[in-house]
Amino acid sequence: MAELQMLLEEEIPAGKRALVESYQNLTRVADYCENNYVQAQDKRKALEETKAYTTQSLASVAYQINALANNVLQLLDIQAS
């Protein structure tokens, strides 16, 4: 029962907050990359930097989605048993 309570009160809400923060971070990364590309003299370098930031940011979001999905599955397993 303690595990269920921890999932409901801590883990799942924390995962949702992390996704909201990631959304905000993705917006900031997109703004930075756009401004950086527009102002860059070396467009190819700016594009490579944009690709690196995008890859890192999306990998982080995918990890957070996976962690939250695992917590939800755990919750469902506990409720089913």
PDB file with one MODEL, atoms N, CA, C and O in Angstrom:
MODEL        1
ATOM      1  N   MET A   1       0.821  -1.205   0.000  1.00  0.00           N
ATOM      2  CA  MET A   1       0.000   0.000   0.000  1.00  0.00           C
ATOM      3  C   MET A   1       0.859   1.261   0.000  1.00  0.00           C
ATOM      4  O   MET A   1       0.483   2.273  -0.591  1.00  0.00           O
ATOM      5  N   ALA A   2       2.015   1.197   0.666  1.00  0.00           N
ATOM      6  CA  ALA A   2       2.910   2.358   0.718  1.00  0.00           C
ATOM      7  C   ALA A   2       3.443   2.687  -0.675  1.00  0.00           C
ATOM      8  O   ALA A   2       3.628   3.852  -1.027  1.00  0.00           O
ATOM      9  N   GLU A   3       3.686   1.639  -1.457  1.00  0.00           N
ATOM     10  CA  GLU A   3       4.183   1.853  -2.817  1.00  0.00           C
ATOM     11  C   GLU A   3       3.136   2.571  -3.671  1.00  0.00           C
ATOM     12  O   GLU A   3       3.467   3.469  -4.446  1.00  0.00           O
ATOM     13  N   LEU A   4       1.893   2.175  -3.526  1.00  0.00           N
ATOM     14  CA  LEU A   4       0.798   2.824  -4.248  1.00  0.00           C
ATOM     15  C   LEU A   4       0.707   4.297  -3.863  1.00  0.00           C
ATOM     16  O   LEU A   4       0.576   5.169  -4.722  1.00  0.00           O
ATOM     17  N   GLN A   5       0.776   4.556  -2.583  1.00  0.00           N
ATOM     18  CA  GLN A   5       0.695   5.938  -2.104  1.00  0.00           C
ATOM     19  C   GLN A   5       1.869   6.768  -2.619  1.00  0.00           C
ATOM     20  O   GLN A   5       1.695   7.920  -3.017  1.00  0.00           O
ATOM     21  N   MET A   6       3.075   6.172  -2.611  1.00  0.00           N
ATOM     22  CA  MET A   6       4.247   6.888  -3.104  1.00  0.00           C
ATOM     23  C   MET A   6       4.098   7.223  -4.592  1.00  0.00           C
ATOM     24  O   MET A   6       4.439   8.325  -5.022  1.00  0.00           O
ATOM     25  N   LEU A   7       3.594   6.278  -5.365  1.00  0.00           N
ATOM     26  CA  LEU A   7       3.378   6.522  -6.793  1.00  0.00           C
ATOM     27  C   LEU A   7       2.366   7.641  -7.013  1.00  0.00           C
ATOM     28  O   LEU A   7       2.586   8.540  -7.824  1.00  0.00           O
ATOM     29  N   LEU A   8       1.259   7.574  -6.284  1.00  0.00           N
ATOM     30  CA  LEU A   8       0.187   8.558  -6.466  1.00  0.00           C
ATOM     31  C   LEU A   8       0.555   9.950  -5.968  1.00  0.00           C
ATOM     32  O   LEU A   8       0.171  10.952  -6.570  1.00  0.00           O
ATOM     33  N   GLU A   9       1.291  10.009  -4.879  1.00  0.00           N
ATOM     34  CA  GLU A   9       1.558  11.302  -4.252  1.00  0.00           C
ATOM     35  C   GLU A   9       2.902  11.911  -4.635  1.00  0.00           C
ATOM     36  O   GLU A   9       3.084  13.124  -4.537  1.00  0.00           O
ATOM     37  N   GLU A  10       3.847  11.072  -5.073  1.00  0.00           N
ATOM     38  CA  GLU A  10       5.185  11.592  -5.338  1.00  0.00           C
ATOM     39  C   GLU A  10       5.667  11.337  -6.763  1.00  0.00           C
ATOM     40  O   GLU A  10       5.910  12.268  -7.530  1.00  0.00           O
ATOM     41  N   GLU A  11       5.799  10.066  -7.097  1.00  0.00           N
ATOM     42  CA  GLU A  11       6.460   9.702  -8.350  1.00  0.00           C
ATOM     43  C   GLU A  11       5.734  10.212  -9.596  1.00  0.00           C
ATOM     44  O   GLU A  11       6.348  10.841 -10.458  1.00  0.00           O
ATOM     45  N   ILE A  12       4.455   9.947  -9.693  1.00  0.00           N
ATOM     46  CA  ILE A  12       3.706  10.355 -10.889  1.00  0.00           C
ATOM     47  C   ILE A  12       3.579  11.875 -10.981  1.00  0.00           C
ATOM     48  O   ILE A  12       3.801  12.425 -12.060  1.00  0.00           O
ATOM     49  N   PRO A  13       3.234  12.576  -9.904  1.00  0.00           N
ATOM     50  CA  PRO A  13       3.212  14.046  -9.997  1.00  0.00           C
ATOM     51  C   PRO A  13       4.585  14.641 -10.347  1.00  0.00           C
ATOM     52  O   PRO A  13       4.672  15.612 -11.098  1.00  0.00           O
ATOM     53  N   ALA A  14       5.652  14.051  -9.799  1.00  0.00           N
ATOM     54  CA  ALA A  14       6.997  14.542 -10.118  1.00  0.00           C
ATOM     55  C   ALA A  14       7.315  14.317 -11.596  1.00  0.00           C
ATOM     56  O   ALA A  14       7.936  15.164 -12.238  1.00  0.00           O
ATOM     57  N   GLY A  15       6.890  13.186 -12.127  1.00  0.00           N
ATOM     58  CA  GLY A  15       7.099  12.912 -13.549  1.00  0.00           C
ATOM     59  C   GLY A  15       6.338  13.883 -14.438  1.00  0.00           C
ATOM     60  O   GLY A  15       6.848  14.328 -15.466  1.00  0.00           O
ATOM     61  N   LYS A  16       5.123  14.204 -14.037  1.00  0.00           N
ATOM     62  CA  LYS A  16       4.330  15.177 -14.803  1.00  0.00           C
ATOM     63  C   LYS A  16       4.976  16.559 -14.755  1.00  0.00           C
ATOM     64  O   LYS A  16       5.028  17.262 -15.764  1.00  0.00           O
ATOM     65  N   ARG A  17       5.469  16.943 -13.576  1.00  0.00           N
ATOM     66  CA  ARG A  17       6.156  18.241 -13.455  1.00  0.00           C
ATOM     67  C   ARG A  17       7.406  18.276 -14.325  1.00  0.00           C
ATOM     68  O   ARG A  17       7.700  19.289 -14.960  1.00  0.00           O
ATOM     69  N   ALA A  18       8.135  17.175 -14.352  1.00  0.00           N
ATOM     70  CA  ALA A  18       9.347  17.107 -15.170  1.00  0.00           C
ATOM     71  C   ALA A  18       9.013  17.285 -16.648  1.00  0.00           C
ATOM     72  O   ALA A  18       9.761  17.936 -17.378  1.00  0.00           O
ATOM     73  N   LEU A  19       7.901  16.716 -17.092  1.00  0.00           N
ATOM     74  CA  LEU A  19       7.502  16.881 -18.494  1.00  0.00           C
ATOM     75  C   LEU A  19       7.105  18.322 -18.800  1.00  0.00           C
ATOM     76  O   LEU A  19       7.406  18.828 -19.882  1.00  0.00           O
ATOM     77  N   VAL A  20       6.440  18.981 -17.871  1.00  0.00           N
ATOM     78  CA  VAL A  20       6.088  20.395 -18.064  1.00  0.00           C
ATOM     79  C   VAL A  20       7.358  21.235 -18.152  1.00  0.00           C
ATOM     80  O   VAL A  20       7.468  22.117 -19.004  1.00  0.00           O
ATOM     81  N   GLU A  21       8.317  20.958 -17.268  1.00  0.00           N
ATOM     82  CA  GLU A  21       9.589  21.679 -17.306  1.00  0.00           C
ATOM     83  C   GLU A  21      10.319  21.415 -18.619  1.00  0.00           C
ATOM     84  O   GLU A  21      10.927  22.321 -19.189  1.00  0.00           O
ATOM     85  N   SER A  22      10.259  20.188 -19.092  1.00  0.00           N
ATOM     86  CA  SER A  22      10.907  19.850 -20.359  1.00  0.00           C
ATOM     87  C   SER A  22      10.276  20.605 -21.518  1.00  0.00           C
ATOM     88  O   SER A  22      10.974  21.052 -22.428  1.00  0.00           O
ATOM     89  N   TYR A  23       8.962  20.745 -21.485  1.00  0.00           N
ATOM     90  CA  TYR A  23       8.272  21.519 -22.518  1.00  0.00           C
ATOM     91  C   TYR A  23       8.804  22.952 -22.531  1.00  0.00           C
ATOM     92  O   TYR A  23       9.093  23.512 -23.588  1.00  0.00           O
ATOM     93  N   GLN A  24       8.924  23.530 -21.341  1.00  0.00           N
ATOM     94  CA  GLN A  24       9.436  24.897 -21.248  1.00  0.00           C
ATOM     95  C   GLN A  24      10.886  24.965 -21.720  1.00  0.00           C
ATOM     96  O   GLN A  24      11.276  25.913 -22.402  1.00  0.00           O
ATOM     97  N   ASN A  25      11.681  23.964 -21.360  1.00  0.00           N
ATOM     98  CA  ASN A  25      13.074  23.934 -21.801  1.00  0.00           C
ATOM     99  C   ASN A  25      13.176  23.774 -23.312  1.00  0.00           C
ATOM    100  O   ASN A  25      14.031  24.396 -23.942  1.00  0.00           O
ATOM    101  N   LEU A  26      12.319  22.951 -23.898  1.00  0.00           N
ATOM    102  CA  LEU A  26      12.335  22.781 -25.353  1.00  0.00           C
ATOM    103  C   LEU A  26      12.016  24.092 -26.060  1.00  0.00           C
ATOM    104  O   LEU A  26      12.592  24.398 -27.105  1.00  0.00           O
ATOM    105  N   THR A  27      11.112  24.852 -25.495  1.00  0.00           N
ATOM    106  CA  THR A  27      10.782  26.159 -26.068  1.00  0.00           C
ATOM    107  C   THR A  27      11.993  27.080 -26.018  1.00  0.00           C
ATOM    108  O   THR A  27      12.291  27.781 -26.985  1.00  0.00           O
ATOM    109  N   ARG A  28      12.691  27.074 -24.883  1.00  0.00           N
ATOM    110  CA  ARG A  28      13.892  27.913 -24.755  1.00  0.00           C
ATOM    111  C   ARG A  28      14.993  27.454 -25.705  1.00  0.00           C
ATOM    112  O   ARG A  28      15.665  28.279 -26.324  1.00  0.00           O
ATOM    113  N   VAL A  29      15.180  26.152 -25.821  1.00  0.00           N
ATOM    114  CA  VAL A  29      16.196  25.617 -26.728  1.00  0.00           C
ATOM    115  C   VAL A  29      15.867  26.007 -28.164  1.00  0.00           C
ATOM    116  O   VAL A  29      16.753  26.407 -28.919  1.00  0.00           O
ATOM    117  N   ALA A  30      14.600  25.892 -28.541  1.00  0.00           N
ATOM    118  CA  ALA A  30      14.192  26.263 -29.902  1.00  0.00           C
ATOM    119  C   ALA A  30      14.446  27.742 -30.165  1.00  0.00           C
ATOM    120  O   ALA A  30      14.944  28.108 -31.230  1.00  0.00           O
ATOM    121  N   ASP A  31      14.111  28.587 -29.207  1.00  0.00           N
ATOM    122  CA  ASP A  31      14.353  30.024 -29.366  1.00  0.00           C
ATOM    123  C   ASP A  31      15.840  30.319 -29.492  1.00  0.00           C
ATOM    124  O   ASP A  31      16.259  31.103 -30.343  1.00  0.00           O
ATOM    125  N   TYR A  32      16.637  29.678 -28.632  1.00  0.00           N
ATOM    126  CA  TYR A  32      18.086  29.895 -28.683  1.00  0.00           C
ATOM    127  C   TYR A  32      18.646  29.450 -30.033  1.00  0.00           C
ATOM    128  O   TYR A  32      19.417  30.174 -30.663  1.00  0.00           O
ATOM    129  N   CYS A  33      18.255  28.264 -30.467  1.00  0.00           N
ATOM    130  CA  CYS A  33      18.782  27.728 -31.725  1.00  0.00           C
ATOM    131  C   CYS A  33      18.381  28.599 -32.910  1.00  0.00           C
ATOM    132  O   CYS A  33      19.184  28.836 -33.812  1.00  0.00           O
ATOM    133  N   GLU A  34      17.158  29.067 -32.906  1.00  0.00           N
ATOM    134  CA  GLU A  34      16.707  29.941 -33.993  1.00  0.00           C
ATOM    135  C   GLU A  34      17.518  31.233 -34.013  1.00  0.00           C
ATOM    136  O   GLU A  34      18.014  31.645 -35.062  1.00  0.00           O
ATOM    137  N   ASN A  35      17.648  31.866 -32.859  1.00  0.00           N
ATOM    138  CA  ASN A  35      18.414  33.113 -32.793  1.00  0.00           C
ATOM    139  C   ASN A  35      19.879  32.885 -33.133  1.00  0.00           C
ATOM    140  O   ASN A  35      20.497  33.697 -33.821  1.00  0.00           O
ATOM    141  N   ASN A  36      20.428  31.785 -32.651  1.00  0.00           N
ATOM    142  CA  ASN A  36      21.824  31.467 -32.928  1.00  0.00           C
ATOM    143  C   ASN A  36      22.043  31.272 -34.424  1.00  0.00           C
ATOM    144  O   ASN A  36      23.034  31.752 -34.975  1.00  0.00           O
ATOM    145  N   TYR A  37      21.131  30.574 -35.079  1.00  0.00           N
ATOM    146  CA  TYR A  37      21.273  30.324 -36.514  1.00  0.00           C
ATOM    147  C   TYR A  37      21.163  31.620 -37.312  1.00  0.00           C
ATOM    148  O   TYR A  37      21.937  31.856 -38.238  1.00  0.00           O
ATOM    149  N   VAL A  38      20.196  32.453 -36.945  1.00  0.00           N
ATOM    150  CA  VAL A  38      19.992  33.714 -37.664  1.00  0.00           C
ATOM    151  C   VAL A  38      21.223  34.608 -37.546  1.00  0.00           C
ATOM    152  O   VAL A  38      21.614  35.264 -38.512  1.00  0.00           O
ATOM    153  N   GLN A  39      21.832  34.632 -36.362  1.00  0.00           N
ATOM    154  CA  GLN A  39      22.956  35.529 -36.123  1.00  0.00           C
ATOM    155  C   GLN A  39      24.308  34.934 -36.505  1.00  0.00           C
ATOM    156  O   GLN A  39      25.293  35.663 -36.616  1.00  0.00           O
ATOM    157  N   ALA A  40      24.365  33.635 -36.704  1.00  0.00           N
ATOM    158  CA  ALA A  40      25.645  32.968 -36.948  1.00  0.00           C
ATOM    159  C   ALA A  40      26.191  33.296 -38.328  1.00  0.00           C
ATOM    160  O   ALA A  40      25.462  33.375 -39.317  1.00  0.00           O
ATOM    161  N   GLN A  41      27.490  33.482 -38.352  1.00  0.00           N
ATOM    162  CA  GLN A  41      28.147  33.650 -39.649  1.00  0.00           C
ATOM    163  C   GLN A  41      28.403  32.282 -40.275  1.00  0.00           C
ATOM    164  O   GLN A  41      28.315  32.116 -41.491  1.00  0.00           O
ATOM    165  N   ASP A  42      28.718  31.320 -39.439  1.00  0.00           N
ATOM    166  CA  ASP A  42      28.950  29.956 -39.908  1.00  0.00           C
ATOM    167  C   ASP A  42      27.657  29.156 -39.705  1.00  0.00           C
ATOM    168  O   ASP A  42      27.435  28.569 -38.647  1.00  0.00           O
ATOM    169  N   LYS A  43      26.825  29.147 -40.727  1.00  0.00           N
ATOM    170  CA  LYS A  43      25.508  28.499 -40.640  1.00  0.00           C
ATOM    171  C   LYS A  43      25.627  26.986 -40.429  1.00  0.00           C
ATOM    172  O   LYS A  43      24.821  26.385 -39.719  1.00  0.00           O
ATOM    173  N   ARG A  44      26.625  26.391 -41.043  1.00  0.00           N
ATOM    174  CA  ARG A  44      26.805  24.946 -40.904  1.00  0.00           C
ATOM    175  C   ARG A  44      27.110  24.577 -39.444  1.00  0.00           C
ATOM    176  O   ARG A  44      26.569  23.603 -38.921  1.00  0.00           O
ATOM    177  N   LYS A  45      27.970  25.352 -38.801  1.00  0.00           N
ATOM    178  CA  LYS A  45      28.292  25.112 -37.391  1.00  0.00           C
ATOM    179  C   LYS A  45      27.053  25.326 -36.514  1.00  0.00           C
ATOM    180  O   LYS A  45      26.799  24.552 -35.591  1.00  0.00           O
ATOM    181  N   ALA A  46      26.297  26.362 -36.804  1.00  0.00           N
ATOM    182  CA  ALA A  46      25.076  26.640 -36.040  1.00  0.00           C
ATOM    183  C   ALA A  46      24.069  25.506 -36.216  1.00  0.00           C
ATOM    184  O   ALA A  46      23.386  25.124 -35.265  1.00  0.00           O
ATOM    185  N   LEU A  47      23.977  24.972 -37.429  1.00  0.00           N
ATOM    186  CA  LEU A  47      23.062  23.857 -37.678  1.00  0.00           C
ATOM    187  C   LEU A  47      23.494  22.612 -36.905  1.00  0.00           C
ATOM    188  O   LEU A  47      22.657  21.914 -36.334  1.00  0.00           O
ATOM    189  N   GLU A  48      24.785  22.334 -36.886  1.00  0.00           N
ATOM    190  CA  GLU A  48      25.285  21.178 -36.137  1.00  0.00           C
ATOM    191  C   GLU A  48      25.013  21.333 -34.641  1.00  0.00           C
ATOM    192  O   GLU A  48      24.657  20.369 -33.964  1.00  0.00           O
ATOM    193  N   GLU A  49      25.184  22.550 -34.136  1.00  0.00           N
ATOM    194  CA  GLU A  49      24.893  22.811 -32.729  1.00  0.00           C
ATOM    195  C   GLU A  49      23.402  22.619 -32.455  1.00  0.00           C
ATOM    196  O   GLU A  49      23.019  22.066 -31.423  1.00  0.00           O
ATOM    197  N   THR A  50      22.574  23.074 -33.375  1.00  0.00           N
ATOM    198  CA  THR A  50      21.126  22.901 -33.235  1.00  0.00           C
ATOM    199  C   THR A  50      20.760  21.419 -33.206  1.00  0.00           C
ATOM    200  O   THR A  50      19.932  20.998 -32.398  1.00  0.00           O
ATOM    201  N   LYS A  51      21.370  20.639 -34.074  1.00  0.00           N
ATOM    202  CA  LYS A  51      21.098  19.198 -34.092  1.00  0.00           C
ATOM    203  C   LYS A  51      21.494  18.547 -32.768  1.00  0.00           C
ATOM    204  O   LYS A  51      20.777  17.692 -32.249  1.00  0.00           O
ATOM    205  N   ALA A  52      22.637  18.958 -32.231  1.00  0.00           N
ATOM    206  CA  ALA A  52      23.104  18.382 -30.966  1.00  0.00           C
ATOM    207  C   ALA A  52      22.158  18.738 -29.821  1.00  0.00           C
ATOM    208  O   ALA A  52      21.793  17.874 -29.025  1.00  0.00           O
ATOM    209  N   TYR A  53      21.763  20.005 -29.737  1.00  0.00           N
ATOM    210  CA  TYR A  53      20.824  20.423 -28.689  1.00  0.00           C
ATOM    211  C   TYR A  53      19.484  19.707 -28.834  1.00  0.00           C
ATOM    212  O   TYR A  53      18.894  19.269 -27.846  1.00  0.00           O
ATOM    213  N   THR A  54      19.016  19.595 -30.059  1.00  0.00           N
ATOM    214  CA  THR A  54      17.731  18.944 -30.309  1.00  0.00           C
ATOM    215  C   THR A  54      17.774  17.474 -29.904  1.00  0.00           C
ATOM    216  O   THR A  54      16.863  16.974 -29.245  1.00  0.00           O
ATOM    217  N   THR A  55      18.833  16.796 -30.303  1.00  0.00           N
ATOM    218  CA  THR A  55      18.981  15.384 -29.960  1.00  0.00           C
ATOM    219  C   THR A  55      19.015  15.184 -28.455  1.00  0.00           C
ATOM    220  O   THR A  55      18.337  14.305 -27.923  1.00  0.00           O
ATOM    221  N   GLN A  56      19.805  16.000 -27.769  1.00  0.00           N
ATOM    222  CA  GLN A  56      19.922  15.887 -26.317  1.00  0.00           C
ATOM    223  C   GLN A  56      18.586  16.189 -25.632  1.00  0.00           C
ATOM    224  O   GLN A  56      18.178  15.479 -24.713  1.00  0.00           O
ATOM    225  N   SER A  57      17.918  17.232 -26.079  1.00  0.00           N
ATOM    226  CA  SER A  57      16.650  17.630 -25.462  1.00  0.00           C
ATOM    227  C   SER A  57      15.572  16.578 -25.669  1.00  0.00           C
ATOM    228  O   SER A  57      14.842  16.241 -24.737  1.00  0.00           O
ATOM    229  N   LEU A  58      15.469  16.060 -26.881  1.00  0.00           N
ATOM    230  CA  LEU A  58      14.445  15.052 -27.160  1.00  0.00           C
ATOM    231  C   LEU A  58      14.740  13.729 -26.461  1.00  0.00           C
ATOM    232  O   LEU A  58      13.819  13.026 -26.047  1.00  0.00           O
ATOM    233  N   ALA A  59      16.015  13.389 -26.330  1.00  0.00           N
ATOM    234  CA  ALA A  59      16.378  12.176 -25.588  1.00  0.00           C
ATOM    235  C   ALA A  59      15.975  12.314 -24.122  1.00  0.00           C
ATOM    236  O   ALA A  59      15.507  11.356 -23.505  1.00  0.00           O
ATOM    237  N   SER A  60      16.156  13.488 -23.581  1.00  0.00           N
ATOM    238  CA  SER A  60      15.761  13.741 -22.195  1.00  0.00           C
ATOM    239  C   SER A  60      14.250  13.593 -22.024  1.00  0.00           C
ATOM    240  O   SER A  60      13.787  12.988 -21.057  1.00  0.00           O
ATOM    241  N   VAL A  61      13.493  14.140 -22.955  1.00  0.00           N
ATOM    242  CA  VAL A  61      12.030  14.032 -22.897  1.00  0.00           C
ATOM    243  C   VAL A  61      11.604  12.568 -23.042  1.00  0.00           C
ATOM    244  O   VAL A  61      10.717  12.106 -22.325  1.00  0.00           O
ATOM    245  N   ALA A  62      12.225  11.854 -23.952  1.00  0.00           N
ATOM    246  CA  ALA A  62      11.884  10.439 -24.136  1.00  0.00           C
ATOM    247  C   ALA A  62      12.157   9.645 -22.859  1.00  0.00           C
ATOM    248  O   ALA A  62      11.369   8.774 -22.489  1.00  0.00           O
ATOM    249  N   TYR A  63      13.257   9.938 -22.193  1.00  0.00           N
ATOM    250  CA  TYR A  63      13.575   9.270 -20.930  1.00  0.00           C
ATOM    251  C   TYR A  63      12.507   9.571 -19.881  1.00  0.00           C
ATOM    252  O   TYR A  63      12.059   8.673 -19.167  1.00  0.00           O
ATOM    253  N   GLN A  64      12.105  10.829 -19.793  1.00  0.00           N
ATOM    254  CA  GLN A  64      11.092  11.219 -18.804  1.00  0.00           C
ATOM    255  C   GLN A  64       9.743  10.571 -19.097  1.00  0.00           C
ATOM    256  O   GLN A  64       9.047  10.145 -18.176  1.00  0.00           O
ATOM    257  N   ILE A  65       9.374  10.497 -20.363  1.00  0.00           N
ATOM    258  CA  ILE A  65       8.123   9.828 -20.739  1.00  0.00           C
ATOM    259  C   ILE A  65       8.190   8.351 -20.361  1.00  0.00           C
ATOM    260  O   ILE A  65       7.227   7.794 -19.834  1.00  0.00           O
ATOM    261  N   ASN A  66       9.326   7.726 -20.631  1.00  0.00           N
ATOM    262  CA  ASN A  66       9.501   6.318 -20.282  1.00  0.00           C
ATOM    263  C   ASN A  66       9.387   6.100 -18.772  1.00  0.00           C
ATOM    264  O   ASN A  66       8.726   5.163 -18.325  1.00  0.00           O
ATOM    265  N   ALA A  67      10.026   6.960 -17.996  1.00  0.00           N
ATOM    266  CA  ALA A  67       9.975   6.834 -16.535  1.00  0.00           C
ATOM    267  C   ALA A  67       8.545   7.002 -16.026  1.00  0.00           C
ATOM    268  O   ALA A  67       8.095   6.248 -15.163  1.00  0.00           O
ATOM    269  N   LEU A  68       7.839   7.989 -16.561  1.00  0.00           N
ATOM    270  CA  LEU A  68       6.453   8.213 -16.141  1.00  0.00           C
ATOM    271  C   LEU A  68       5.560   7.047 -16.570  1.00  0.00           C
ATOM    272  O   LEU A  68       4.697   6.616 -15.806  1.00  0.00           O
ATOM    273  N   ALA A  69       5.760   6.543 -17.768  1.00  0.00           N
ATOM    274  CA  ALA A  69       4.973   5.401 -18.243  1.00  0.00           C
ATOM    275  C   ALA A  69       5.212   4.172 -17.367  1.00  0.00           C
ATOM    276  O   ALA A  69       4.277   3.434 -17.056  1.00  0.00           O
ATOM    277  N   ASN A  70       6.460   3.960 -16.973  1.00  0.00           N
ATOM    278  CA  ASN A  70       6.753   2.833 -16.078  1.00  0.00           C
ATOM    279  C   ASN A  70       6.053   2.994 -14.736  1.00  0.00           C
ATOM    280  O   ASN A  70       5.548   2.023 -14.173  1.00  0.00           O
ATOM    281  N   ASN A  71       6.024   4.215 -14.226  1.00  0.00           N
ATOM    282  CA  ASN A  71       5.320   4.458 -12.964  1.00  0.00           C
ATOM    283  C   ASN A  71       3.820   4.203 -13.101  1.00  0.00           C
ATOM    284  O   ASN A  71       3.199   3.640 -12.199  1.00  0.00           O
ATOM    285  N   VAL A  72       3.244   4.612 -14.217  1.00  0.00           N
ATOM    286  CA  VAL A  72       1.811   4.376 -14.441  1.00  0.00           C
ATOM    287  C   VAL A  72       1.537   2.875 -14.566  1.00  0.00           C
ATOM    288  O   VAL A  72       0.549   2.377 -14.026  1.00  0.00           O
ATOM    289  N   LEU A  73       2.405   2.158 -15.274  1.00  0.00           N
ATOM    290  CA  LEU A  73       2.236   0.703 -15.380  1.00  0.00           C
ATOM    291  C   LEU A  73       2.346   0.031 -14.016  1.00  0.00           C
ATOM    292  O   LEU A  73       1.594  -0.890 -13.700  1.00  0.00           O
ATOM    293  N   GLN A  74       3.290   0.503 -13.220  1.00  0.00           N
ATOM    294  CA  GLN A  74       3.437  -0.021 -11.864  1.00  0.00           C
ATOM    295  C   GLN A  74       2.160   0.228 -11.059  1.00  0.00           C
ATOM    296  O   GLN A  74       1.692  -0.648 -10.332  1.00  0.00           O
ATOM    297  N   LEU A  75       1.611   1.423 -11.197  1.00  0.00           N
ATOM    298  CA  LEU A  75       0.364   1.775 -10.515  1.00  0.00           C
ATOM    299  C   LEU A  75      -0.764   0.831 -10.937  1.00  0.00           C
ATOM    300  O   LEU A  75      -1.509   0.331 -10.094  1.00  0.00           O
ATOM    301  N   LEU A  76      -0.882   0.595 -12.224  1.00  0.00           N
ATOM    302  CA  LEU A  76      -1.929  -0.298 -12.724  1.00  0.00           C
ATOM    303  C   LEU A  76      -1.735  -1.724 -12.224  1.00  0.00           C
ATOM    304  O   LEU A  76      -2.701  -2.402 -11.873  1.00  0.00           O
ATOM    305  N   ASP A  77      -0.480  -2.177 -12.191  1.00  0.00           N
ATOM    306  CA  ASP A  77      -0.201  -3.523 -11.671  1.00  0.00           C
ATOM    307  C   ASP A  77      -0.612  -3.649 -10.210  1.00  0.00           C
ATOM    308  O   ASP A  77      -1.202  -4.651  -9.806  1.00  0.00           O
ATOM    309  N   ILE A  78      -0.295  -2.628  -9.421  1.00  0.00           N
ATOM    310  CA  ILE A  78      -0.654  -2.658  -8.002  1.00  0.00           C
ATOM    311  C   ILE A  78      -2.169  -2.661  -7.842  1.00  0.00           C
ATOM    312  O   ILE A  78      -2.709  -3.399  -7.018  1.00  0.00           O
ATOM    313  N   GLN A  79      -2.846  -1.845  -8.623  1.00  0.00           N
ATOM    314  CA  GLN A  79      -4.303  -1.771  -8.518  1.00  0.00           C
ATOM    315  C   GLN A  79      -4.970  -3.067  -8.969  1.00  0.00           C
ATOM    316  O   GLN A  79      -6.021  -3.439  -8.448  1.00  0.00           O
ATOM    317  N   ALA A  80      -4.362  -3.755  -9.936  1.00  0.00           N
ATOM    318  CA  ALA A  80      -4.945  -4.991 -10.451  1.00  0.00           C
ATOM    319  C   ALA A  80      -4.749  -6.168  -9.495  1.00  0.00           C
ATOM    320  O   ALA A  80      -5.488  -7.151  -9.551  1.00  0.00           O
ATOM    321  N   SER A  81      -3.761  -6.062  -8.630  1.00  0.00           N
ATOM    322  CA  SER A  81      -3.490  -7.205  -7.730  1.00  0.00           C
ATOM    323  C   SER A  81      -4.205  -7.086  -6.397  1.00  0.00           C
ATOM    324  O   SER A  81      -4.073  -7.964  -5.545  1.00  0.00           O
TER     325      SER A  81
ENDMDL
END
